[in-house]
Amino acid sequence: MFLLSHLCLILRRNNNMAFDLFTDFLEKPSNVRFDHQEDDETIELFLRQHFIVNLPWVVFSIFALFLPFLIFQIDFIFNLNFFAQVPSNLILSALIIYFLVITGYMIESYLHWYFNIYIVTNMHLVDINFHTLLSREIIEVRLEDVQSQSSKIQGFFKSIFHFGDVVIETAGERQRITFLNVPKPDAVADRIQDLTAVQERESNAF
């Protein structure tokens, strides 16, 4: 709760339930609300990009964390004596700065995934784009403005892990929004289509 309020993000959590730090697909979550959510509005889908998209920065971070030890080993094995000529306090300072930079990179990469969120409700589509700790963009589209939706899975990797893009065409000011790399994109597109049909029937009834 502290992190969410400190970053001024729109999600609020129910204190009675722990929020999974690695969740990328939730149906009808009872522990999530967002600002400006209407009283009779319910969240149908809560989405992030598939967790596997974090693999590149995770692999890079692991390699970067072990890189100094690898360099020290090479220096020792080949008897280069490079670090013997460098003051130990300078080496220690450089290592501290290096690991702080890598840690910062890991935290920012994770937060970028965690706070880039797509929400499908019975009234709206919400796209939250997290840029930095101080910058975000929120796009909200009413279901009655949705004209079409389609899912797209391209490539071997996405086919294996079953994630891809959902493209929504709208009649609003922003003519297209895209849910990038979400799990089960075909199911997401079908759910949006069903909700749009329900919204259209309710509008015609009045």
N, C-alpha and C positions, 0 to 999 in steps of 0.2 A: 504494500500500500504506500509506503514512504517513497519508493522509487517512482511509482506512477504519478503521485501528486507532485513530487519534486520536478519531474519532467514535464508537468502540465499536460499530460496526455489524457485522452477522453475516457479511457476504460476505467470502470470501477468494479471491484470484486466483492463478492459476499464473504464476510469474515468467517463464515461457518465452513467454507470449502477452500481447499488449497488449489491454487491455479497451477496446472502442469506447465513447467518451464519449456517443455519440448513438444507441446501439442500443436499440430498443424491442421487438424480437421475436427470440428465439434458440431454435432447436430443438437439443436434446441438446448444450448447450455443454460442452466439455471443460475450460474454463478457469475454471469457477465452482463453488465449494462453499459450504456454509453450516454454521454451528454446529449441532451435534446431528444432522447428516446421518449416517444409518446406513451401515455399510460396504457393504452390498449395495443401497443406495438410489441411484438415478440420476435426474438432473434431465432431465425430458422437455421442459419449456418454461420459458424465462426471459423474463418480460414486464415492461414498463413501460407507462405510458400512451403512446398514440401521440405521437410527437414534435411533431406539429402543435398539440397542446394548449398548447405553449409560445408560440405565436404572439402572443396578447394581451400578455403581459408583455414579449416581445421588442420589439413595436411601440411599446408605451408607453415602454420604456427608451430606444429610439432617439430618440423624440420628446423625452423628458426631457433627454437628453444634448445635443441641439441647441437646446433652449429658451433657455438663457442667450444664445447667439449671436444667436438671433432677436430677443430683447429688446434686445440691444445695437444690432442693425441698425435696429430700429424707432426707438430713441432717436436714432440718428444721422440717419436719413432724414428724420424729422419735426422734427429740431432741438429736441428736448425738453430736452436738457442736464440730464437728471435725474441721471445718474451723475457729471457734472462737479461736482456739489455734495456728493458722497459721497467720503470719504477713500479713496484707492486701496488702502491696506492693509486696510480694512474690506471692500471689494469682493472682494479676493483671498481673505480669510479666509472670506467667505460662499460664494465659488465652491468653495473646497476642501471645506468642509463639505457643500455641495450635492452635489458629485460623489462624495464618500465615501458619502453616503446612497444615491445612485442605484446605485453599485457594489455596496454591501451588499445592496440590494434585488435586483439581478440575480443575485448569487451565491446568495442564499437561495432565490430562485425556481428557479434551476437545480438546486440541491441537493435541493429538495423534489421535483422531478420525478425526479431521478437515483436517489434512495434510496427512493422509493415503488415497491416491487417486488412482483411476483406470481410465485410459483414453483410449477410443477406437477411432481411427481416420480412415480415408480411406486408410492409409498406415501402421500404427503401432498400437501395443498394448503397453501401458505404465503403469507400476506398480511402484508407488512411496511409499516406506516404510519409514515412519518417526519414528525414534527410540528415539532421544532426540533432544534438541534444537540445538545441534552441530553435529548430526549424522543422515544421511539418506541414503537410498539405492534406486537407480533408475534402473529398469529393462525395457528394450525396445526391442520389438520383431517385426520384419517385418511381415506383413500379409502373404506374400508368404511362410514364414517358418511355418505357422500354419498348422498342420496336422489334428487335430480334436478338437472339443469343446463339452462340455457337462455341463448340469446344475444339481444341486443336492439340494433338499430341504428335510431336515430330522428333524423330531420332531414336536410336536404339536405347540409350540411357533412360530417356523419359518413358519409353514403352515398357521397359523392364520394371521400373518403379511406379508406373501408372500415374504420372503427373503431367500437367501441361497448362495451356492458357484457355481462359474463357473470355470471349470477346462479346461485349454487349453494345449494340447499336441503340441510340436513344434519340428522342425528338427534342431533347432539352438543349440547353446552351452548349454543353459538352456532348458532342455527337457520338463519341465512342469512349468507353472505359474498358480496361482490360485487367482481369485478374491473372497475374503472372505466376506460372509454375505451381499452381494449386493442386493438391491431391484430388483424384477422382473428378477431373474436369467435366466429363460427360454427365456425371450425377449432379454436379453443381449447375450445369446448364439446364438440365431437365427440371431441377427444383425451381430455378428462376422462371422457367416457362410455365410451370404449374402455378406458381404464386402470381405471375402476371395474369394468367387466365382467370384466377379467382378474383383478383382485383378488378379486372375488366367486367366480370359478371356482376360484382357488387356495384360498380359505377353505373352500369346499364339498368340495374334494378331501381336506382333512384332517378 
